[in-house]
Amino acid sequence: MVMVRRSRVARPRPRTAPTMPSKRSVGSRHPPMRCPLSFRSASVTKQLVAYAIPCCIILLYQFRTLHDLTTSKDIEINEEPAIVHRQNAICKLANNLDVESQNYTSYKLGLDWSNVDHVTKSLCRLSSQSNEYNQHVIHNDTLVILTFKAARSGSTFFSTVLVKALQAMKTSLNKTAYLNWEPYCRVGCYQLKSPALMESELSTILSSNCTNMTENPDPPLCNTPNTHKKCCPIPKCHANHSRSAISLLSLNPRFSDSVRWDKILSPSFPRTSSARVFNLRRTNLVKLAYSKYHHDGCHAINDGNLTNDCKPEDNSKTSFSFDCLLQCIQHYGIGDQEFSSSVAYVAAKNTKVQQPHLVLYEDVMRDQLHASKHVFKYVGVKVKEGDNFFNFTKQTRLHGDDICEYDDVNCTDWKMKLEKDYPCLLKQLDSNSTVAWSVPIESTADKTKLSIQGDCHRLQNLDTTNHTDRRYEELYLHRSWYYY
């Protein structure tokens, strides 16, 4: 028998009609479905049914969608600049924010907010103006430099930078400089000196005046043996004293909280009108608290009662308790820093620059060179590229990294407690010292307030390429409002 093998005949594959695209695919990155340009089958009728009609439906659908996108009244194109959104947001926050100023009692002292508006209210008032400092104030006119700070906010680094800046100004402008660091920064000064006397002395310092020992002897207060020298900040006259000298004043305003800065600074005063105002802040409140705990403790008053001093004993190994953490953050991290920023704005409002220059501790830790150049730029000092002028800031900083590595911190216990009610502090506990944070804000149905139980978010790093400045709005607005 002869076997005959059948030849295989290729069977045509069934054709499937194109499917309709979903609504999500219209206007997406994928290219739209296209109709075929040629027909392979011999049956024209079947091709019309399988291809032509669905393609027409697709074209009509896409045309209708395009028409709806261009003519719909429900879709509005918002052409307002991002800055307008931020202005509206900061004003809304300022009107609703409860600062709870009565709850801040660092150093076991009250805090007088009667002459100071919170920084968010100052931001709202200035929202129609530029956030950049006025460029028309040339550096030759800079005779007054003011720095407002709180404890452990980075003044050691900053003072080093300013001293270098003053040395450069002395060389280029042939001017002397007088530095006055932290006047009145003792509880005794706060209790013994009246606000009016402080205003008079601060005006004298910033005007570059001095006292003569024979004509203007020290007040009896300064001759008392127990009176600290910080309580008597007016400089003494000497042979080369100059009225055109540069006055540099750095202070923690919580020790002079009743001072009226509009009585000291004014745009109409030739000398102080061009004053440069700095504000130092540290945004990682957990690390600030630990640092403050190891530098004189965190004395405070809670509910009218004197609290634990939260200070490590000299000769014994004590633990930095969770209660001390909250106490340090509440009164020093939030209270004193919010007050310092608010006073800085009040002071700057009475100068030509209108706004203080914000310097964050974390920005400095991330890039000291960039931070130094911004300080120099603000005071009007020009430094050539490649100059070794900045090779002085490399220092080993205590409490800069993971505080959970220290023996007096029980992070296991802290994390369990922070996870319940303190979302912002929990984030900052595990953060390194180069990450900046917004302030913790707690929002409820009733109100919005600054609170250690509030939440916060990480701030974007400064753009070192375009040399951007840090803005206060970043500290208070949610990232969806600020970062577009």
C-alpha positions as CSV (number, residue, x, y, z in Angstrom):
1,M,0.0,0.0,0.0
2,V,1.3,3.4,-0.9
3,M,0.9,6.0,1.8
4,V,0.0,9.4,0.5
5,R,0.9,12.3,2.9
6,R,-1.5,15.1,2.8
7,S,-0.1,18.5,2.4
8,R,-0.9,21.0,5.2
9,V,-3.1,23.9,4.1
10,A,-2.6,27.1,6.1
11,R,-5.8,28.1,7.7
12,P,-6.5,31.8,7.9
13,R,-6.4,33.2,11.4
14,P,-9.7,34.7,12.6
15,R,-9.7,38.4,12.7
16,T,-10.9,40.3,15.7
17,A,-12.4,43.7,15.7
18,P,-10.5,46.5,17.5
19,T,-11.7,47.1,21.0
20,M,-12.9,50.5,22.3
21,P,-10.4,52.3,24.4
22,S,-11.3,52.9,28.1
23,K,-11.8,56.5,29.3
24,R,-8.6,56.4,31.1
25,S,-6.6,55.8,27.9
26,V,-7.9,58.9,26.2
27,G,-5.4,61.7,26.6
28,S,-2.8,59.3,28.2
29,R,0.8,58.9,27.2
30,H,0.0,55.9,24.9
31,P,-0.7,56.8,21.2
32,P,-4.4,56.6,20.2
33,M,-5.7,53.6,18.3
34,R,-5.5,54.1,14.6
35,C,-7.7,52.6,11.9
36,P,-6.1,50.3,9.3
37,L,-5.2,51.8,6.0
38,S,-5.4,48.6,3.9
39,F,-7.6,45.6,3.7
40,R,-6.2,42.1,3.1
41,S,-9.4,40.0,3.1
42,A,-11.3,39.5,-0.1
43,S,-14.6,40.2,1.6
44,V,-15.2,43.9,1.6
45,T,-18.4,43.6,3.5
46,K,-16.8,41.7,6.4
47,Q,-13.9,44.2,6.6
48,L,-16.4,47.1,6.8
49,V,-18.1,45.4,9.7
50,A,-14.9,44.4,11.4
51,Y,-12.9,47.6,10.9
52,A,-14.6,50.6,9.4
53,I,-17.5,50.9,11.7
54,P,-15.5,50.6,15.0
55,C,-12.9,53.0,13.7
56,C,-15.5,55.6,13.0
57,I,-16.9,55.1,16.5
58,I,-13.3,55.6,17.9
59,L,-12.8,58.8,15.9
60,L,-16.2,60.2,17.0
61,Y,-15.4,59.3,20.6
62,Q,-12.0,61.0,20.6
63,F,-13.5,64.1,18.9
64,R,-16.2,64.3,21.5
65,T,-13.7,64.0,24.3
66,L,-11.5,66.7,22.8
67,H,-14.5,69.0,22.4
68,D,-15.5,68.4,26.1
69,L,-12.0,69.2,27.3
70,T,-11.9,72.5,25.4
71,T,-15.4,73.7,26.1
72,S,-16.4,72.2,29.5
73,K,-17.4,74.8,32.1
74,D,-16.5,72.5,34.9
75,I,-12.8,72.5,34.1
76,E,-11.1,75.8,35.0
77,I,-7.6,76.7,34.0
78,N,-6.0,78.3,37.0
79,E,-3.5,80.8,35.8
80,E,-2.8,82.4,39.3
81,P,0.9,82.1,40.2
82,A,1.9,79.7,43.0
83,I,2.9,82.6,45.2
84,V,-0.8,83.8,45.4
85,H,-1.8,80.3,46.7
86,R,0.9,80.5,49.3
87,Q,-0.2,84.0,50.4
88,N,-3.8,82.9,50.8
89,A,-2.7,79.8,52.7
90,I,-0.4,81.7,55.1
91,C,-3.1,84.3,55.8
92,K,-5.7,81.5,56.4
93,L,-3.3,79.8,58.8
94,A,-2.4,83.0,60.6
95,N,-6.1,83.8,61.2
96,N,-6.8,80.3,62.6
97,L,-3.5,79.4,64.4
98,D,-3.6,79.2,68.1
99,V,0.0,79.9,69.3
100,E,-0.9,79.1,73.0
101,S,1.7,81.6,74.1
102,Q,0.7,81.2,77.8
103,N,2.0,77.7,77.8
104,Y,5.7,78.6,77.2
105,T,7.8,79.2,80.4
106,S,11.4,78.4,79.6
107,Y,13.9,79.3,82.3
108,K,10.9,79.3,84.7
109,L,9.9,82.7,83.3
110,G,6.7,83.9,81.6
111,L,6.8,85.0,78.0
112,D,5.3,88.4,77.1
113,W,3.7,88.4,73.6
114,S,1.9,91.7,74.0
115,N,4.3,93.6,71.7
116,V,4.8,90.8,69.2
117,D,2.6,89.2,66.6
118,H,3.3,85.6,65.6
119,V,5.5,85.3,62.6
120,T,2.6,83.9,60.5
121,K,0.6,87.2,61.0
122,S,3.7,89.2,59.9
123,L,4.0,86.9,56.8
124,C,0.4,87.6,56.0
125,R,0.8,91.3,56.2
126,L,3.9,91.2,53.9
127,S,2.3,88.7,51.5
128,S,1.8,91.4,48.9
129,Q,5.5,92.3,48.9
130,S,8.5,90.4,47.6
131,N,10.0,87.8,49.9
132,E,13.5,88.8,48.8
133,Y,15.3,91.4,50.9
134,N,15.7,94.8,49.2
135,Q,18.7,94.9,47.0
136,H,19.1,98.7,47.1
137,V,20.7,98.6,50.5
138,I,24.4,98.6,49.6
139,H,26.8,96.9,51.9
140,N,28.6,100.3,52.6
141,D,25.5,101.3,54.5
142,T,25.4,98.2,56.7
143,L,26.3,99.4,60.2
144,V,24.0,97.2,62.3
145,I,23.7,93.4,62.3
146,L,21.1,91.8,64.5
147,T,20.8,88.1,65.2
148,F,17.8,86.6,67.0
149,K,18.2,83.1,68.3
150,A,17.1,80.6,70.8
151,A,19.2,78.1,72.8
152,R,21.0,75.4,70.8
153,S,20.0,76.9,67.4
154,G,23.5,77.0,65.9
155,S,24.9,80.3,67.2
156,T,28.5,78.8,67.6
157,F,28.9,78.3,63.8
158,F,27.0,81.5,63.0
159,S,29.2,83.7,65.3
160,T,32.3,82.3,63.6
161,V,30.9,83.2,60.2
162,L,30.0,86.7,61.3
163,V,33.4,87.3,62.8
164,K,34.9,86.4,59.5
165,A,32.5,88.7,57.7
166,L,33.3,91.6,60.0
167,Q,37.0,91.0,59.4
168,A,36.4,91.3,55.7
169,M,34.3,94.4,56.1
170,K,37.0,96.0,58.3
171,T,39.5,95.3,55.6
172,S,37.4,96.5,52.6
173,L,35.5,99.4,54.3
174,N,38.2,100.4,56.9
175,K,35.6,100.2,59.7
176,T,35.8,98.8,63.2
177,A,33.2,96.5,64.7
178,Y,31.8,96.0,68.1
179,L,30.3,92.7,69.1
180,N,27.8,92.2,71.8
181,W,26.8,88.6,72.4
182,E,23.6,87.7,74.2
183,P,23.0,90.6,76.5
184,Y,20.5,90.0,79.3
185,C,20.8,86.2,78.8
186,R,20.5,85.5,82.6
187,V,17.4,85.2,84.7
188,G,18.8,87.8,87.0
189,C,18.9,90.4,84.2
190,Y,15.3,89.7,83.3
191,Q,14.2,90.2,86.9
192,L,16.3,93.3,87.7
193,K,16.0,95.4,84.5
194,S,12.9,97.2,83.3
195,P,11.9,97.0,79.6
196,A,12.4,100.8,79.3
197,L,16.0,100.5,80.6
198,M,16.7,97.6,78.2
199,E,15.3,99.7,75.3
200,S,17.6,102.6,76.2
201,E,20.6,100.4,76.4
202,L,19.9,98.5,73.2
203,S,19.5,101.8,71.4
204,T,22.8,103.0,72.7
205,I,24.5,99.8,71.6
206,L,23.1,99.9,68.1
207,S,23.8,103.6,67.7
208,S,27.5,102.8,68.4
209,N,27.5,105.1,71.4
210,C,29.4,104.2,74.5
211,T,29.7,105.3,78.1
212,N,32.5,107.1,79.7
213,M,33.5,105.8,83.1
214,T,33.8,109.3,84.6
215,E,30.9,111.0,83.1
216,N,28.5,107.9,82.9
217,P,29.4,105.5,85.6
218,D,27.7,102.1,85.7
219,P,24.3,102.0,87.4
220,P,24.3,100.6,90.9
221,L,22.9,97.3,89.5
222,C,26.1,96.7,87.6
223,N,28.3,97.3,90.7
224,T,26.5,94.6,92.7
225,P,28.9,91.6,93.1
226,N,26.2,89.1,92.2
227,T,25.1,90.8,89.1
228,H,26.3,89.0,85.9
229,K,28.2,91.0,83.3
230,K,25.6,90.1,80.7
231,C,23.2,92.5,82.6
232,C,25.4,95.5,81.7
233,P,26.0,95.3,77.9
234,I,26.8,99.0,77.1
235,P,30.4,99.1,75.8
236,K,33.0,101.4,77.4
237,C,34.6,104.2,75.4
238,H,38.2,103.8,74.2
239,A,40.6,105.9,72.2
240,N,39.8,104.6,68.7
241,H,36.0,104.5,69.1
242,S,34.2,105.5,66.0
243,R,30.5,106.5,65.5
244,S,30.7,104.8,62.1
245,A,31.7,101.5,63.6
246,I,29.6,98.4,62.8
247,S,27.5,97.2,65.7
248,L,26.8,93.5,65.9
249,L,24.2,92.3,68.4
250,S,23.2,88.7,69.0
251,L,20.5,87.9,71.6
252,N,17.9,85.5,72.8
253,P,14.8,87.8,72.8
254,R,13.0,85.8,75.5
255,F,15.2,87.6,78.1
256,S,14.0,90.9,76.8
257,D,10.5,89.9,75.8
258,S,8.8,93.2,76.7
259,V,11.2,95.4,74.6
260,R,9.4,97.4,71.9
261,W,11.6,97.1,68.8
262,D,9.9,99.9,67.0
263,K,11.4,102.2,69.7
264,I,14.9,101.0,68.9
265,L,14.8,100.5,65.1
266,S,13.1,102.7,62.5
267,P,13.4,103.3,58.7
268,S,13.8,107.0,59.5
269,F,16.9,106.4,61.6
270,P,19.9,106.6,59.2
271,R,22.0,104.1,61.1
272,T,19.5,101.4,61.9
273,S,17.4,101.7,58.7
274,S,19.9,99.5,56.8
275,A,20.2,96.9,59.6
276,R,20.6,93.3,58.6
277,V,18.4,90.9,60.7
278,F,19.1,87.2,61.0
279,N,17.1,84.5,62.6
280,L,18.6,81.2,63.7
281,R,16.4,78.1,64.1
282,R,16.8,74.4,64.6
283,T,14.0,72.4,63.1
284,N,14.8,68.9,64.6
285,L,13.2,69.4,68.0
286,V,14.3,66.1,69.3
287,K,17.9,66.8,68.8
288,L,17.6,70.4,70.0
289,A,16.0,69.0,73.2
290,Y,18.8,66.6,73.9
291,S,21.4,69.3,73.3
292,K,19.6,71.7,75.6
293,Y,19.3,69.0,78.3
294,H,23.1,68.7,78.3
295,H,23.6,72.5,78.4
296,D,22.0,73.8,81.6
297,G,18.9,71.7,81.4
298,C,15.3,72.6,80.5
299,H,13.8,74.5,83.5
300,A,10.2,75.4,83.1
301,I,6.8,75.9,84.8
302,N,3.9,73.6,84.0
303,D,0.3,74.3,85.1
304,G,1.6,76.9,87.6
305,N,4.0,74.5,89.3
306,L,7.8,74.3,89.2
307,T,8.8,71.2,87.2
308,N,11.7,69.0,87.3
309,D,14.8,70.9,86.1
310,C,15.5,68.2,83.6
311,K,19.2,68.6,84.1
312,P,21.8,65.8,84.3
313,E,23.6,65.6,87.6
314,D,27.3,66.4,87.5
315,N,28.5,63.3,89.4
316,S,25.8,60.7,88.5
317,K,24.6,59.0,85.4
318,T,21.0,60.0,84.9
319,S,18.7,59.1,82.1
320,F,17.1,61.7,79.7
321,S,13.6,60.8,80.4
322,F,10.6,61.0,78.0
323,D,9.0,63.7,80.2
324,C,12.2,65.8,80.0
325,L,12.2,65.3,76.2
326,L,8.6,66.8,75.9
327,Q,9.4,69.6,78.4
328,C,12.5,70.7,76.5
329,I,10.6,70.6,73.2
330,Q,7.6,72.4,74.4
331,H,9.3,75.4,76.1
332,Y,12.6,75.7,74.3
333,G,12.1,74.0,70.9
334,I,8.7,75.5,70.1
335,G,8.1,78.3,72.6
336,D,11.4,80.1,72.5
337,Q,12.0,79.5,68.8
338,E,8.6,80.8,67.7
339,F,9.0,83.9,69.9
340,S,12.5,84.5,68.5
341,S,11.3,84.3,64.9
342,S,8.3,86.6,65.6
343,V,10.6,89.2,67.3
344,A,13.0,89.0,64.3
345,Y,10.1,89.9,62.0
346,V,9.0,92.8,64.2
347,A,12.6,94.1,64.2
348,A,13.1,93.7,60.5
349,K,9.8,95.4,59.8
350,N,11.4,98.6,61.1
351,T,14.3,98.5,58.6
352,K,14.6,98.7,54.8
353,V,15.1,95.0,54.4
354,Q,11.6,94.3,55.9
355,Q,12.2,90.6,56.5
356,P,14.8,88.6,58.5
357,H,17.2,86.2,56.8
358,L,16.3,82.7,58.0
359,V,19.3,80.3,58.8
360,L,18.4,76.7,59.7
361,Y,20.8,74.6,61.7
362,E,20.2,71.6,59.4
363,D,21.0,73.6,56.2
364,V,24.3,74.6,57.9
365,M,25.1,71.0,58.8
366,R,24.3,69.9,55.2
367,D,26.5,72.5,53.5
368,Q,28.5,74.9,55.6
369,L,30.1,76.6,52.5
370,H,26.7,77.4,51.0
371,A,25.3,78.7,54.3
372,S,28.3,80.9,54.8
373,K,28.1,82.4,51.4
374,H,24.5,83.3,52.0
375,V,25.4,85.1,55.2
376,F,28.2,87.0,53.4
377,K,25.8,87.9,50.6
378,Y,23.2,89.2,53.0
379,V,25.6,91.5,54.8
380,G,27.2,92.6,51.6
381,V,30.7,90.9,51.8
382,K,32.1,89.7,48.5
383,V,34.4,86.7,48.5
384,K,36.2,85.4,45.5
385,E,35.6,81.9,44.2
386,G,38.2,79.5,45.4
387,D,39.2,81.7,48.4
388,N,40.1,79.7,51.5
389,F,38.0,82.1,53.5
390,F,35.6,79.4,54.5
391,N,38.1,76.7,55.6
392,F,37.3,77.2,59.3
393,T,34.0,75.6,59.9
394,K,35.0,72.0,60.2
395,Q,34.1,71.1,63.8
396,T,33.1,68.0,65.6
397,R,29.6,68.7,66.8
398,L,28.1,67.0,69.9
399,H,24.7,65.5,69.6
400,G,24.7,65.8,65.8
401,D,23.9,62.2,64.7
402,D,21.8,59.3,66.1
403,I,21.0,60.2,69.7
404,C,19.8,56.6,70.2
405,E,23.4,55.6,70.5
406,Y,23.8,57.6,73.7
407,D,23.6,55.7,77.0
408,D,21.2,58.1,78.6
409,V,18.5,57.7,75.9
410,N,16.0,54.8,75.9
411,C,14.8,54.9,72.3
412,T,12.9,51.7,72.6
413,D,10.7,53.3,75.2
414,W,10.5,56.6,73.4
415,K,9.4,55.0,70.1
416,M,6.5,53.2,71.8
417,K,5.3,56.4,73.3
418,L,5.9,58.6,70.3
419,E,4.0,56.2,68.0
420,K,0.8,56.9,69.9
421,D,0.5,60.7,70.0
422,Y,3.6,62.4,68.6
423,P,3.9,61.7,64.8
424,C,6.3,64.6,64.1
425,L,8.7,63.8,67.0
426,L,8.8,60.1,65.9
427,K,9.9,61.2,62.4
428,Q,12.6,63.5,63.8
429,L,13.9,60.8,66.2
430,D,15.2,58.7,63.3
431,S,16.3,61.6,61.2
432,N,19.8,62.8,60.7
433,S,21.1,66.3,61.4
434,T,21.0,67.5,57.8
435,V,17.2,67.1,57.3
436,A,15.1,70.2,57.9
437,W,11.5,69.9,59.1
438,S,8.3,72.0,59.3
439,V,6.9,73.0,62.7
440,P,4.5,70.5,64.3
441,I,0.9,71.7,63.8
442,E,-2.1,69.9,65.1
443,S,-5.4,70.4,63.3
444,T,-8.7,69.4,64.9
445,A,-12.3,70.2,64.2
446,D,-12.2,73.1,66.6
447,K,-8.8,74.7,65.9
448,T,-5.3,74.6,64.5
449,K,-2.4,75.0,66.9
450,L,1.3,74.6,67.4
451,S,1.7,71.4,69.4
452,I,4.2,68.8,70.2
453,Q,1.4,66.3,69.3
454,G,1.1,67.8,65.8
455,D,2.5,66.4,62.5
456,C,5.2,67.8,60.3
457,H,6.9,67.1,57.0
458,R,10.4,67.1,55.7
459,L,11.5,70.3,53.9
460,Q,13.2,70.1,50.5
461,N,16.9,70.7,50.5
462,L,18.1,74.2,49.5
463,D,18.9,74.6,45.9
464,T,22.7,75.3,46.1
465,T,22.9,75.7,42.3
466,N,20.5,78.6,42.1
467,H,21.5,79.9,45.5
468,T,17.9,80.0,46.9
469,D,17.1,81.3,50.4
470,R,15.1,79.5,53.0
471,R,11.6,81.0,53.4
472,Y,9.4,81.0,56.5
473,E,6.4,79.8,54.6
474,E,8.2,76.4,54.3
475,L,8.1,76.0,58.1
476,Y,4.3,76.5,58.4
477,L,2.6,75.5,55.1
478,H,2.0,72.0,54.1
479,R,4.2,70.8,51.2
480,S,1.1,70.7,48.8
481,W,0.8,74.5,49.3
482,Y,4.4,75.5,49.2
483,Y,6.2,73.1,46.8
484,Y,4.5,73.3,43.3
